Amino acid sequence: MSKPDIERIHDFSRLSKLVSEHKRVILLLVSQEDCPYCHLIKEDIIRPMILGEDFKDDILIRELFIDEGESIVDFQGIEREAADFAHGYGVSVTPTLLFLAADGKELEKKMVGINTVEMYWYYLSEAIGSAIRKFKG
């Protein structure tokens, strides 16, 4: 079975339109290339979630790399450094998961780091459920 890719985000203004049309929450994984915990969360949590189609009608999963030299287009259509964009959400550690509405507003408290994989799925599914309820409110 092939591993599903986690789509890398470069343009949040375009993603915003897609999210608005489909009424979904953005689950944003903020990561770095050489982050072993980022690889762990992708392999043990995010990719199995995509394969299992968990929450597929309610969330769009994207990955944002904040390595030096990475740039993105933000929700206002302005090009900026990816790390600066992430810092605007208080992200200083990778991996961090953000739960965002189409306008970039945080819907749920971010999940920072990863302690135990066994409990992580439970906390993630609770956070996703809460974000969806707030979004569809």
LINGI-V729433 format. One record per backbone hydrogen bond with DSSP energy under -1.0 kcal/mol. NH is the residue of the N-H (numbers start at 0). CO is the residue of the C=O. If there is no record, write none. Layout:
nh=<NH NH>
co=<CO CO>
//
This chain:
nh=<8 11 14 15 16 17 18 19 20 21 23 24 25 26 27 28 29 30 34 38 39 40 41 42 43 44 45 46 48 49 50 51 52 53 55 57 58 59 61 62 63 65 69 71 72 73 76 79 81 84 85 86 87 88 89 90 95 96 97 99 100 103 106 110 112 119 120 122 123 124 125 126 127 128 129 130 131 132 133 134 135 136>
co=<62 72 10 11 12 13 14 15 16 17 18 57 99 59 97 61 95 63 31 34 35 36 37 38 39 40 40 41 44 45 46 47 49 48 52 54 54 24 26 6 28 30 66 79 9 77 73 71 69 80 81 82 83 85 86 85 29 110 27 25 104 100 98 96 94 115 116 118 119 120 121 122 123 124 125 126 127 128 129 130 131 132>
//
